[in-house]
């Protein structure tokens, strides 16, 4: 009887170890894809924030341009002598702003590099 209980105990111990290994494997197989998903979501959120900021900045610059155009039109009628100079300055600033407006859609390589940095930081 003692031998049977000893065998049952030993088999129970082996089964427990095997079940623990399987549980660890399941956890690992679940944890890695979950981490990848979280990294992807964080990357998407960062990209959306970048795009929202760029759009907001673009919108603000456009509003400022419209305001300056209105002032330029007023100046055209109120002080025609200063109008030509002010118009030249306005066109020059507009050209410079147009060159510096951030892209609303960042290049795909930048997004890829950001994802790689996030992967290396959390990995």
C-alpha positions in Angstrom: 0.0 0.0 0.0 2.9 2.3 0.9 4.4 1.7 -2.5 1.1 2.5 -4.3 0.8 5.8 -2.4 4.4 6.6 -3.1 3.8 6.0 -6.9 0.7 8.1 -6.8 2.5 10.9 -5.0 5.4 10.8 -7.5 3.0 10.8 -10.5 1.1 13.6 -8.9 4.3 15.6 -8.5 5.3 15.0 -12.1 1.8 16.0 -13.3 2.0 19.2 -11.2 5.4 20.1 -12.7 4.1 19.4 -16.2 1.0 21.5 -15.6 3.1 24.3 -14.2 5.3 24.3 -17.4 2.3 24.3 -19.6 0.8 27.2 -17.6 4.1 29.1 -18.0 4.2 28.5 -21.7 0.6 29.7 -22.1 1.4 32.8 -20.1 4.5 33.5 -22.2 2.6 32.9 -25.5 -0.1 35.3 -24.3 2.1 37.9 -22.8 4.3 38.6 -25.9 1.5 39.2 -28.4 -0.1 41.4 -25.7 3.0 43.4 -25.3 3.3 43.8 -29.1 -0.3 45.0 -29.2 0.3 47.6 -26.5 3.4 48.8 -28.3 1.4 49.1 -31.5 -1.4 51.0 -29.8 1.1 53.4 -28.2 2.8 54.0 -31.5 -0.6 54.8 -33.1 -1.5 57.1 -30.3 1.8 58.9 -30.7 1.3 59.2 -34.4 -2.2 60.5 -33.9 -1.0 63.1 -31.4 1.7 64.2 -33.8 -0.8 64.6 -36.6 -3.3 66.4 -34.4 -0.6 68.9 -33.3 0.6 69.4 -36.8 -3.0 70.0 -38.0 -3.6 72.4 -35.1 -0.4 74.3 -36.0 -1.4 74.4 -39.6 -4.9 75.7 -38.8 -3.4 78.4 -36.5 -1.0 79.5 -39.2 -3.9 79.6 -41.7 -6.0 81.7 -39.4 -3.1 84.1 -38.9 -2.6 84.3 -42.6 -6.3 85.2 -43.2 -6.2 87.9 -40.5 -3.1 89.4 -42.1 -4.7 89.3 -45.5 -7.7 91.3 -44.1 -5.3 93.8 -42.6 -3.5 94.1 -45.9 -6.8 94.8 -47.7 -7.6 97.5 -45.2 -4.2 99.0 -45.6 -4.7 99.0 -49.4 -7.5 101.5 -49.0 -6.3 103.4 -46.0 -2.7 103.9 -46.9 -1.9 103.0 -50.5 1.8 104.1 -50.1 2.6 101.5 -47.5 0.5 98.8 -49.2 3.1 97.7 -51.8 5.8 97.3 -49.1 3.4 95.5 -46.8 2.2 93.3 -49.6 5.8 92.3 -50.4 6.5 91.4 -46.8 3.3 89.5 -46.5 4.0 87.4 -49.6 7.6 86.8 -48.4 6.4 85.6 -44.9 3.7 83.5 -46.5 6.3 81.8 -48.7 8.5 81.2 -45.7 5.7 79.8 -43.6 4.6 77.6 -46.4 8.1 76.1 -46.5 8.0 75.4 -42.8 4.5 74.0 -42.3 4.9 70.6 -40.8 3.6 67.7 -42.7 0.3 66.4 -41.4 1.3 62.8 -42.3 4.8 62.0 -41.0 6.9 59.9 -43.3 6.4 56.2 -42.9 10.1 55.7 -42.0 9.7 58.0 -39.0 6.8 56.0 -37.7 8.7 52.8 -38.2 11.7 54.2 -36.3 9.5 55.3 -33.5 8.0 51.8 -33.2 11.5 50.3 -33.2 12.5 52.7 -30.4 9.4 51.8 -28.3 10.1 48.1 -28.9 13.7 48.4 -27.7 12.7 50.5 -24.6 10.0 48.1 -23.5 11.7 44.9 -24.5 
